[in-house]
Structures are given as structure tokens and as C-alpha cells.
Amino acid sequence: MKFIPAVAALLVGIILPIAVHAQEEVPSSAVTISGSATITTDYRFRGVSQSDEDMAVQGGLSISHAGGVYAGVWASNLAGWGTFGGSNMELDLIGGYKAGLGANTVLDVGLTWYMYPGGANDTDFAEPYVKLSGTSGPATLTAGVAYAPKQYALANVSNAPDSRGQKQDNLYIWGDGAFVIAGTPLTAKAHFGHSDGNPGLGPNGTSVAPTGSYWDWSVGFDAAWRNLTFNISYTDTDITRSQAARLQPSFSKGQDGTGSIADAAVVASLTAAF
């Protein structure tokens, strides 16, 4: 994927000068390593189940510098053999830079590289993102944009002679809200997002907007106790059942073609931070 070095170079050109300046003012020992492990009843990515509405085990590890630079890795199991080009694992590499824009506002610029180890070729793709978060009292609001440049993993490839070389891009815009309920361990949360990209499955089921354009949303609560966080959320999309039926062969275990992987669902998860 020739575009990846170009995207990486662009991000480095933007982030590195700011990061170097920030790190000159912060001791090199100001490094934080953190991680998490999660078990969830369903792995939903932008409203669409990646685990065939079954349980998933997930984990992540990140390292961050007080100057703002961070890098991390995150992984989850998927729906099983026969999905996502034959892979049963998503592995994300993440890197970026956070900058404070005042006492309560943070700008986050980075890139996620999605990989599907053990599956077919041409499944990996990169997606730069920008997030802006602001906190006021118990409320935190976040707005984000993620744009995946044109690449083969997102294309709607067919058996046509000229389809092999095509590439497609994808745009995702989202907003998140969180409100800490005073006197309780609860945080109310809400999310909405819109995907706009290739109306197809991609060469190996890795298209991130498989119906072309759709909305997803969720509402729920976090309950925190020590290093544990329990979440329960109601999630849904405006993808119709007929549209979802087209997705089943690449997103469902054994290509069973039953149920819907994009309908309304209640998802529960338990996360341990360390």
C-alpha cells in the first residue's frame, strides 16, 4: 500500500515538530504505560457486529509521554473462520499526539492501522483521525472525524477484469457525550456517528461502510469500581434487514446468513484497567 508511507510522512510532518517542542519542556522519564482487558457480549464497530453477535475478548496496551505523544496496540477476536478474509483477529496499531488547547480542551491527532492477521492479503488499511474534546463540570463532549484515504482494502472488488486495481475511501464523523452522575459511580454516555464510503464488502469483508452510507448510535451507562468498569449500552443503526442480509457472508461465522448483525442490541462489557 504505497499511500501508507505518504500518510505517515504527513502525520509525522505535522505532529513531530509540535511533539519535539513539547518534550523539550518535559522530563524524558514522564512516560506512562497503561493497558486494559475487556470481555463483551458483542463486538460492535460503528454499530455493526464484528463477532456475529457473540462474545468477544479484547485487550490493549499503550505508552504515552507527558509531552503528548502516544502509541498503542489493541486486539479483539472476530466472528470466526470464514470472515474478514479468513482472519479471526483484528489487530490495531495506533499512534498520535494530544495537545491541550486550554484548561479543559484537548486536540487529538493520530492514525489507526487496522490489520487482520492470518487472513487473506489486502485486508489492512490505515485511517487518520482528529478528535476534539472539551470538559465542563461533570460533562465531556467529543467530536471526531476519521478519514481513510483511497485503498484497496476498502474497494468493492468484483470479478470484472478492471476491478482489481480500484480503490475506495471512507469518511466517519462522530460525536460522543459523557455525564458523571454526582454521588454515584455512574456515568451516562451517548454516541452517534455517520459512515460514508464504499457500498460493498470490500475484497475481504473489511469495508467500514458496507452499505455505502448509514448512521449508528448508542446510549448507555458506565459503572466504575476501583479498576473495573461495567458498561451496558443500547446500540442501533439505520441499516435495514435487507441491507444487513448482504453483509452476512463476510461478517457471520460459517457464512450462516441468519439474523442481523446491524440491528438494535443491548451490549454489556466488563473492562479491567491496569
C-alpha positions in Angstrom: 0.0 0.0 0.0 2.0 2.9 -1.3 -0.2 5.5 0.3 0.7 4.4 3.9 4.2 5.9 3.8 2.8 9.1 2.4 0.1 9.4 5.1 2.6 8.5 7.8 5.0 11.1 6.5 2.2 13.7 6.5 1.3 13.0 10.1 4.9 13.0 11.2 5.4 16.3 9.5 2.5 17.8 11.5 3.0 16.0 14.8 6.8 15.8 15.2 7.7 19.5 15.4 4.9 20.1 18.0 5.9 16.9 19.9 9.6 17.7 20.0 8.9 21.2 21.3 6.6 19.8 24.0 9.1 17.1 25.0 11.9 19.6 25.4 9.9 21.0 28.3 9.0 17.7 29.9 11.4 15.2 31.5 12.1 12.1 29.4 11.0 9.9 32.4 7.5 11.3 32.2 6.2 8.1 30.4 3.0 6.3 31.3 2.3 2.7 30.3 -1.3 1.5 30.7 -3.5 -1.3 29.5 -6.9 -2.9 29.6 -8.7 -6.2 29.2 -12.3 -6.4 28.2 -14.9 -9.1 27.8 -18.0 -8.1 25.9 -21.3 -9.7 24.9 -20.8 -8.4 21.3 -18.1 -6.5 19.5 -19.8 -3.7 17.7 -17.7 -1.4 15.4 -19.7 1.6 14.4 -22.9 -0.2 15.1 -22.1 -3.4 13.1 -21.3 -6.6 14.9 -17.8 -7.9 14.1 -18.3 -11.1 16.3 -21.5 -12.4 14.8 -23.4 -11.1 17.8 -21.3 -13.4 20.0 -18.9 -12.6 22.9 -15.5 -11.1 22.3 -12.3 -10.8 24.4 -10.3 -7.7 23.8 -7.2 -6.1 25.1 -5.0 -3.1 24.6 -1.7 -1.6 25.7 -0.5 2.0 25.3 2.5 4.1 26.1 2.3 7.9 26.3 4.7 10.7 27.1 3.7 13.8 29.1 4.6 15.9 26.1 1.6 14.5 24.3 2.9 11.7 22.0 1.4 8.2 22.4 1.4 4.8 20.7 -0.6 1.7 21.4 -1.9 -1.7 20.2 -5.4 -3.1 20.5 -6.9 -6.5 19.6 -10.1 -8.4 19.5 -11.4 -11.7 18.3 -13.9 -11.6 15.4 -16.7 -13.9 14.1 -14.6 -16.9 13.4 -13.2 -18.7 10.4 -14.6 -17.6 7.0 -14.9 -13.9 8.0 -12.7 -10.9 7.2 -10.7 -12.8 4.7 -10.3 -15.8 6.9 -8.9 -14.0 10.0 -10.4 -14.4 13.4 -8.5 -11.4 14.9 -8.4 -7.6 14.5 -5.1 -6.0 15.5 -4.9 -2.2 15.5 -1.8 -0.2 15.7 -2.4 3.4 17.0 -0.2 6.4 17.2 -0.8 10.1 17.7 -0.3 13.3 19.6 -2.6 15.1 22.1 -2.3 18.8 22.7 -4.1 20.9 25.3 -6.0 23.9 23.9 -6.8 25.5 27.3 -7.6 24.1 30.7 -10.5 21.9 29.5 -10.0 21.2 25.8 -7.8 18.6 24.2 -7.0 18.1 20.5 -6.0 14.6 19.5 -4.5 13.8 16.0 -3.5 10.3 15.1 -3.7 7.3 12.9 -5.1 3.8 13.3 -3.7 0.9 11.2 -6.3 -1.9 11.0 -4.8 -5.4 10.5 -6.3 -8.9 10.2 -3.6 -11.4 10.9 -3.8 -14.9 9.5 -6.3 -13.8 6.8 -6.1 -13.1 3.1 -3.9 -10.4 1.6 -5.1 -6.9 1.0 -7.2 -6.6 4.2 -5.1 -4.0 6.1 -5.9 -0.3 5.9 -5.0 3.0 7.6 -7.3 5.7 8.9 -6.1 9.1 10.2 -8.3 10.8 12.7 -8.8 14.1 14.5 -10.7 14.4 17.8 -11.6 17.5 19.9 -12.8 17.0 23.5 -14.0 19.6 26.0 -15.0 19.2 29.6 -17.3 21.4 31.6 -18.0 20.3 35.2 -19.4 16.7 35.0 -19.9 16.7 31.2 -17.4 15.8 28.5 -18.2 16.3 24.8 -16.1 14.9 21.9 -16.3 15.5 18.2 -14.3 13.4 15.8 -13.5 12.9 12.1 -11.8 9.8 10.7 -10.9 9.7 7.0 -9.4 6.6 5.4 -7.8 7.6 2.1 -8.4 5.5 -1.1 -7.0 2.0 -0.7 -7.7 -1.5 -2.0 -8.9 -3.0 1.3 -12.0 -0.7 1.2 -12.8 -1.3 -2.5 -15.9 -3.1 -3.8 -13.9 -5.7 -5.9 -15.8 -7.9 -8.3 -14.8 -10.5 -10.9 -14.7 -7.7 -13.6 -11.3 -7.5 -15.3 -10.7 -3.9 -14.3 -11.9 -4.2 -10.7 -8.7 -5.5 -9.2 -6.9 -2.1 -9.3 -9.7 0.0 -7.8 -9.5 1.8 -4.5 -12.1 3.5 -2.3 -12.0 5.8 0.7 -14.2 6.2 3.7 -15.3 9.1 6.0 -16.6 8.7 9.5 -17.9 11.6 11.6 -19.0 11.1 15.2 -19.9 12.8 18.4 -19.7 11.4 22.0 -21.1 12.7 25.3 -20.4 11.6 28.8 -22.0 12.9 32.1 -20.8 11.9 35.5 -23.8 11.5 37.9 -22.8 13.1 41.1 -22.7 11.0 44.2 -22.8 7.7 42.2 -20.2 5.6 40.4 -22.3 6.0 37.2 -21.5 7.9 34.0 -24.2 8.4 31.4 -22.9 8.1 27.8 -24.2 8.7 24.3 -22.8 8.3 20.8 -23.8 9.0 17.3 -21.9 8.6 14.0 -22.2 8.6 10.3 -20.3 6.5 7.8 -19.9 7.4 4.1 -17.9 5.1 1.8 -17.9 2.1 -0.5 -21.3 0.4 -0.8 -19.9 -3.1 -0.7 -18.0 -5.6 1.4 -14.5 -4.9 0.1 -12.3 -7.6 -1.2 -12.3 -9.5 2.1 -15.2 -8.0 4.1 -13.2 -5.1 5.5 -15.2 -2.3 4.1 -16.1 0.0 7.0 -19.2 1.4 5.4 -20.6 -1.7 3.8 -24.0 -0.2 2.9 -22.4 3.0 1.5 -23.9 5.5 3.9 -25.5 4.9 7.3 -26.0 6.2 10.8 -25.1 4.5 14.1 -25.9 5.5 17.7 -25.8 4.2 21.2 -26.8 5.2 24.8 -25.7 3.6 28.0 -24.0 3.8 31.4 -20.6 3.1 32.8 -20.4 1.9 36.4 -16.9 2.1 37.9 -15.4 0.3 40.9 -11.7 0.5 41.6 -10.0 -0.5 38.3 -13.2 -2.2 36.9 -15.7 -0.6 34.6 -19.0 -2.2 33.7 -20.9 -0.8 30.7 -24.3 -1.5 29.4 -25.5 0.2 26.2 -28.3 0.1 23.7 -26.9 0.3 20.2 -28.5 0.5 16.8 -28.1 1.6 13.1 -30.4 2.6 10.3 -29.2 -0.3 8.2 -32.2 -2.3 7.0 -32.6 -6.0 7.3 -32.3 -6.5 3.6 -29.1 -4.5 3.6 -27.8 -6.5 6.5 -28.5 -9.7 4.7 -26.0 -8.8 2.1 -23.3 -8.4 4.8 -23.8 -11.8 6.4 -21.4 -13.9 4.2 -18.4 -11.9 5.2 -19.4 -10.9 8.7 -21.0 -14.1 10.1 -19.4 -17.2 11.4 -19.6 -20.1 8.9 -21.4 -17.7 6.5 -24.7 -18.7 8.1 -26.7 -15.8 6.7 -29.1 -15.7 9.6 -30.1 -12.9 11.9 -28.9 -9.4 11.5 -25.5 -8.0 12.6 -26.7 -4.4 12.4 -30.0 -4.3 14.3 -30.7 -3.0 17.7 -29.0 -4.7 20.6 -28.1 -4.4 24.2 -24.4 -4.9 24.7 -22.7 -5.4 28.1 -19.0 -5.3 28.8 -16.6 -5.5 31.7 -13.2 -3.8 31.5 -10.2 -4.1 33.8 -7.6 -1.3 33.6 -4.1 -1.7 34.7 
